Amino acid sequence: MASLKTFEILTPWNCDFIERCYLDSTCNCLPEDVQKLGPRDRVRHCVGEHSSDPEYWALLANLEQQTASGNLTVSLALVHEQNGGIPPRMRYFLRQARWLTAYASVMGYGLGHTKWENNSTYVVRYDKDEVLSVSSEDAEEHALLGPPELP
């Protein structure tokens, strides 16, 4: 690991990584208390504290700090289905993916997404992921349950 320079973590689009978040009313945190946090602290709290495996994020941060190369680039990559999209009925998982995007931004990680090529392989791209765009019909729910806008 001394020469590790890039660490890309592939995450399935339907990964349920925020298990106990106030976003789905299963957390003991009061929504009004979480809303009082600044955007970056709110993202850190919701993802880091309410993850289905809170130790995972700590281990990832530790790996980044202890890599001997000194300049490890960590990237999270959202793996879409082969058709390149997420079924619209899966709003919960889409919300999770938006939180993952916000967390990557707060932590300084790269964030990619997969694009399927015509030979049935995929590559990770680091451009805007259109699948995560908020539709007009989802705007109200996103304002209440989605990650905050980051500065």
Phi, psi and omega per residue, in radians:
M1 nan -0.101 -3.088
A2 -1.075 -0.525 -3.096
S3 -1.841 0.176 3.137
L4 -1.095 2.150 -3.119
K5 -2.019 -0.476 -3.117
T6 -2.337 2.333 3.113
F7 -2.302 1.902 -3.085
E8 -1.912 2.118 -3.103
I9 -1.846 2.059 3.114
L10 -1.500 2.231 -3.100
T11 -2.147 2.153 3.119
P12 -1.047 2.520 -3.102
W13 -1.010 -0.500 -3.092
N14 -1.815 0.530 3.111
C15 -1.245 2.222 -3.131
D16 -1.683 1.260 -3.009
F17 -1.565 -0.300 3.044
I18 -1.843 1.679 -3.017
E19 -1.478 -0.695 -2.988
R20 -2.072 0.718 -3.049
C21 -1.515 2.569 3.104
Y22 -1.017 -0.288 -3.129
L23 -1.052 -0.484 3.119
D24 -2.068 0.432 3.009
S25 1.077 0.480 3.112
T26 -1.920 0.145 -3.073
C27 -1.848 2.671 3.094
N28 -1.423 -0.181 3.110
C29 -1.191 2.469 3.077
L30 -1.442 2.235 -3.128
P31 -0.919 -0.644 -3.126
E32 -1.177 -0.557 3.078
D33 -1.209 -0.744 3.128
V34 -1.165 -0.655 3.130
Q35 -1.121 -0.445 -3.137
K36 -1.281 -0.342 3.133
L37 -1.197 2.621 3.017
G38 -1.123 2.817 -3.060
P39 -0.954 -0.799 -3.102
R40 -1.179 -0.748 3.112
D41 -1.170 -0.606 3.105
R42 -1.114 -0.755 3.115
V43 -1.131 -0.814 3.111
R44 -1.007 -0.761 -3.131
H45 -1.110 -0.925 -3.043
C46 -1.123 -0.708 -3.131
V47 -1.466 -0.866 -3.063
G48 -1.218 -0.686 -3.067
E49 -1.559 -0.427 -3.045
H50 -2.004 0.306 3.111
S51 -1.182 2.641 3.067
S52 -1.145 -0.331 3.064
D53 -2.450 1.368 -3.068
P54 -0.983 -0.500 -3.130
E55 -1.177 -0.454 -3.114
Y56 -0.978 -0.842 -3.084
W57 -1.190 -0.628 3.090
A58 -1.148 -0.729 3.114
L59 -1.119 -0.679 3.113
L60 -1.120 -0.773 3.105
A61 -1.108 -0.691 3.124
N62 -1.122 -0.733 3.100
L63 -1.024 -0.780 -3.132
E64 -1.092 -0.691 -3.110
Q65 -1.283 -0.553 -3.012
Q66 -1.737 0.035 3.121
T67 -1.216 2.242 -3.069
A68 -1.164 -0.377 -3.126
S69 -1.176 -0.397 3.062
G70 1.381 -0.190 -3.135
N71 -2.470 0.963 3.131
L72 -1.260 2.306 3.036
T73 -1.785 2.049 3.106
V74 -1.769 2.318 3.099
S75 -2.319 2.403 3.022
L76 -1.795 2.310 -3.109
A77 -2.178 2.149 -3.140
L78 -1.466 2.104 -3.117
V79 -1.628 1.946 3.102
H80 -1.476 2.872 3.050
E81 -1.098 2.929 -3.084
Q82 -1.018 -0.569 3.132
N83 -1.315 -0.021 3.047
G84 1.480 0.094 -3.077
G85 -2.367 3.083 3.089
I86 -2.031 2.267 3.126
P87 -0.987 2.351 -3.085
P88 -1.000 -0.494 -3.113
R89 -1.236 -0.128 -3.076
M90 -1.717 0.889 -3.095
R91 -1.034 -0.631 -3.128
Y92 -1.043 -0.833 -3.130
F93 -1.225 -0.572 3.069
L94 -1.107 -0.706 3.093
R95 -1.100 -0.741 3.098
Q96 -1.033 -0.759 -3.137
A97 -1.102 -0.642 3.098
R98 -1.164 -0.661 3.072
W99 -1.153 -0.680 3.090
L100 -1.074 -0.718 3.095
T101 -1.059 -0.809 3.137
A102 -1.106 -0.717 3.140
Y103 -1.121 -0.748 3.100
A104 -1.008 -0.739 -3.140
S105 -1.118 -0.811 -3.121
V106 -1.089 -0.684 -3.073
M107 -1.500 -0.076 -3.139
G108 1.370 0.337 3.097
Y109 -1.492 2.670 2.976
G110 -1.271 2.734 3.066
L111 -2.349 2.112 3.125
G112 -2.099 3.108 3.055
H113 -2.613 2.732 -3.090
T114 -1.546 2.547 2.999
K115 -2.225 2.235 3.141
W116 -1.408 2.341 3.093
E117 -1.631 2.872 -3.079
N118 -1.198 -0.160 3.082
N119 -1.711 0.379 3.085
S120 1.126 0.462 2.976
T121 -2.040 2.861 3.100
Y122 -2.156 2.758 3.029
V123 -2.236 2.646 3.095
V124 -1.548 2.234 3.106
R125 -1.941 2.658 -3.134
Y126 -2.050 0.483 3.055
D127 -1.621 -3.052 -3.133
K128 -1.127 2.322 3.120
D129 -1.614 1.750 -3.088
E130 -1.093 -0.452 3.142
V131 -1.059 -0.530 -3.090
L132 -1.511 -0.001 3.116
S133 -1.077 2.520 -3.141
V134 -1.549 2.139 3.117
S135 -1.377 2.839 -3.138
S136 -1.090 -0.596 3.120
E137 -1.283 -0.330 3.117
D138 -1.704 -0.055 -3.009
A139 -1.046 -0.757 -3.108
E140 -1.169 -0.782 3.109
E141 -1.108 -0.706 3.134
H142 -1.101 -0.694 3.135
A143 -1.073 -0.615 -3.133
L144 -1.473 -0.666 -2.952
L145 -2.026 -0.252 -3.101
G146 -1.458 3.003 3.125
P147 -1.189 2.686 3.126
P148 -1.252 2.772 3.015
E149 -1.176 2.336 -3.128
L150 -1.737 2.499 3.128
P151 -1.198 nan nan
